Amino acid sequence: MRHTAVRARSTAFALRAMHRLPRRFLRREDGTVTVFSVIVFVLMVGVGGIAVDVMRYETQRAQLQYTLDRAVLAAASLSQTLEPEDVVRNYFETAGLADYRLRVQVEEGINFRRVSAQAEMELQTLFMSLFGQRVLTSPAAGAAEERVRNIEVSMVLDISGSMGSSNRMTNLKPAARDFVTSILAANDNPNNDQLVSVSIVPYNGHVNVGTRLSSVFALTNEHSYSRCSRFYWDDFTVSGLDPTVPIQRMVHFDISTNNWVDPIPNPRCPTNDYGAILPWSNSEAELHAVINSFNPGGTTAIDAGMRWAVALLDPLARPALSGLVSDGHVHPDFDGRPAAYGDGETLKIVVLMTDGANTEQYDVAEQYRSGPSPFWRDPDDGDFSVYYAQWNLYWQEDNDTWRSTPDGGPNNNAVRLDYADLWNHIPVREVEEDLFHRDAWEEHDNRDSSVNLWRRSTIQAMGDLYEYWDIVDQYVWDDEGDRRLRRMCDVAHASGIVVFSISFEAPSRGQSVMRYCASSDAHYYDVEGIDISNAFASIARTINQLRLIQ
């Protein structure tokens, strides 16, 4: 019995102790911080680990995308001789990537290649697997296309006198030649399709239209000594020039020579094709020859160069181009050009270059441009006579005498000069001085000089009509040239023409207007010295560049 009672008491004590234990455990605070710290540590390790996995994933994805972009760009190049898919896979192998899944699609045509690719790589996670995410997949996709579109280029090149300074012309020539070579490379294709045409528009104080282009673009017919054009403000408000509507021909004249030389030695416009426009050419040799022929001289009319550059890109010029195709001067593949604005297969480009800024432009005043003059000339010896209708007499300049007929030698071969012809035989500065001098009123058939003093006022009054600034028309001032150029660039931009501009050691005013003309800041180049080669090379690369399209 006693043992039974002892066991009963022991059991009751144990039950009471077990009943009190949870209450004591709950009341005690020993170890709670440790438990919380463990929980937080686990969470921190988990979050940090996820961040590490995400960073590894993003690094792999970026490398994968970068490699794929470079691969499809290289594979899409028309100059690439390897199979496009092999090129893409070689890029992945070179980058050290492995265990990737890659799909490559290639589309090709005569003048284009399009390569698209999709790639995936799996990344084994280090920490996210603890939460059930064992693998992350990095995707990459991209496509590139090189499409040799029809390209129409007008190069507007400064050949003014300042280009002779600081080796500018020396530096320009190889840069322009390399540009031509690069841009014409697209014409070397399996079908020999001529996709790129280049026009060169040289300019100084004017633009020489030249014999080739003037055979299909009408000029006014005051004379045929030279072929420079003169433009008016309205000509800068439209993109095209109608080949059938005569463009104003600049008078053939000399305003720089200070002695009488017949014919004039320094005409504003060349009598030959020096510095003439070369339109719509695909001949590297022909284009290079024109560039090589440049010699600096004259003032600067950037606006006139730009006016012709845009005209040669305008569809209104198609009949002129077709005419040159018929004459054998332009490749038959270009027939039907210039393409319409907005044609998805044609890119129209102007490359506008100057080392200066617009200067004054000169012509002869309207009343002295053409029509019969009072001046007669003996074609045999070049002797001049001046006719005075009020006396019906001729002052024979070479003989210092008055006669009832002009000085024409024994056969009386004198010819009345049209004003357009007059300026080919006497510099502007010499008319007043040599044809209206005091001999005309002091001399008369070897008699006393007092006999003809009564002629003095009439002769001087007539001579006043032929003062330099009465004859010469400064029809464009420098700021007017800037306004005309800006207007022409506005027209080009509105027509969808891409304009690259190069300021080659140009002054601030020239830089300003060239920057304005560029299609964007990225299309404007401000360069010095041999860096002009880099500018032309950059433009050529931009024109030929591959375009990421996804």
NORCORRA-V341509 format. One record per pair of residues at least 12 apart in sequence whose ideal C-beta (glycine too) atoms are under 6 Angstrom apart, sorted by the first residue. I is the first residue (numbers start at 1). J is the second residue. Records with the same first field share a line. If there is no record, write none. Layout:
I: J ; J
This chain:
49: 127
50: 127 ; 128
53: 125 ; 126 ; 127 ; 128
57: 123 ; 136
60: 121 ; 123 ; 138
61: 138
64: 119 ; 121 ; 138 ; 140
65: 140
67: 91 ; 92 ; 95
68: 117 ; 119 ; 140 ; 142
69: 142
70: 91
71: 88 ; 91
72: 115 ; 117 ; 142 ; 144
73: 144 ; 546
74: 87
75: 87 ; 88 ; 115
76: 113 ; 115 ; 144 ; 145 ; 146 ; 546
77: 146
78: 113 ; 146
84: 106 ; 115
85: 104
88: 104 ; 117
100: 119 ; 121
101: 120
102: 119
103: 118
104: 117
110: 191
111: 148
112: 147
113: 146
114: 145
115: 144
116: 143
118: 141
119: 140
120: 137 ; 139
121: 138
122: 135 ; 137
123: 136
142: 550
143: 549 ; 550
144: 546 ; 548
145: 549
146: 546
148: 186 ; 195
149: 345 ; 347
150: 195 ; 345 ; 346
151: 196 ; 347
152: 197 ; 313 ; 338 ; 348
153: 198 ; 349
154: 199 ; 201 ; 309 ; 312 ; 313 ; 350
155: 200 ; 351
156: 201 ; 305 ; 306 ; 309 ; 352
157: 202 ; 353
158: 353 ; 354 ; 355
159: 202 ; 204 ; 275 ; 294
160: 204 ; 298 ; 300
161: 296 ; 297 ; 298
162: 355 ; 356
163: 296 ; 355
164: 296
168: 355
169: 296
171: 530 ; 532
173: 291
175: 532 ; 533 ; 536
176: 291
177: 288 ; 291
179: 536 ; 540
180: 287
181: 284
182: 540
183: 196 ; 540
184: 196 ; 284
187: 282
194: 282 ; 331 ; 333
197: 280 ; 282 ; 334
198: 281 ; 287
199: 279 ; 280 ; 312
200: 278 ; 290
201: 277 ; 305 ; 308 ; 309
202: 275
203: 301 ; 304 ; 305
204: 298
205: 298 ; 299 ; 301
206: 228 ; 269 ; 301
207: 229 ; 304 ; 305 ; 308
208: 228 ; 270 ; 275 ; 276
209: 227 ; 229 ; 277
210: 273 ; 276 ; 277
211: 273
212: 329
213: 277 ; 279
214: 227
216: 243 ; 320 ; 323 ; 324
217: 243 ; 320
218: 246
219: 246 ; 247 ; 249
220: 246 ; 248 ; 249
222: 249 ; 370 ; 420
223: 252 ; 420
225: 252 ; 271 ; 424
226: 252 ; 269 ; 271
228: 250 ; 269
229: 247
230: 248 ; 250 ; 363
231: 307
236: 484 ; 487 ; 488
239: 310 ; 314 ; 491 ; 495
240: 314 ; 316
241: 311
242: 316
243: 319 ; 320
250: 269 ; 363
251: 363 ; 364 ; 369 ; 423
252: 267 ; 423 ; 424
253: 364 ; 423 ; 428
254: 266 ; 267 ; 427
255: 428 ; 472
257: 427
258: 429
260: 430 ; 434
262: 382 ; 425
263: 424 ; 425
264: 427
278: 290
279: 312
280: 321 ; 330 ; 334
282: 331
299: 359
300: 356 ; 358 ; 359
301: 361
302: 354 ; 358 ; 485
303: 481 ; 484 ; 485
306: 485 ; 488
307: 488
309: 350
310: 492
313: 338 ; 348 ; 497
314: 338
315: 338 ; 340
317: 338
321: 337
322: 335
341: 495 ; 496
348: 497
349: 498
350: 497 ; 499
351: 500
352: 501 ; 517
353: 502
354: 506 ; 510
355: 504 ; 505 ; 506
356: 506 ; 510
357: 507 ; 509 ; 510
358: 478 ; 481 ; 482
359: 478
360: 474 ; 477
361: 475 ; 476
362: 472 ; 474
363: 473 ; 475
365: 473
368: 419 ; 471
370: 419 ; 420
371: 419
373: 417 ; 419 ; 422
374: 386 ; 387
375: 417 ; 422
376: 406 ; 414 ; 416
377: 415 ; 417
378: 407 ; 408 ; 409 ; 413 ; 414
379: 413 ; 415
380: 409 ; 413
383: 398 ; 407
384: 397
385: 406 ; 407
386: 435
394: 406
395: 440
397: 435
400: 439 ; 443
402: 444
428: 471
429: 468
431: 466
432: 463 ; 466 ; 467
436: 459 ; 463
440: 459
441: 455 ; 456 ; 459
482: 513
485: 513
486: 516
489: 517
498: 519
499: 517 ; 518 ; 519
500: 523 ; 539
501: 514 ; 517 ; 518 ; 524
502: 525 ; 535
503: 526
504: 527 ; 532
505: 528
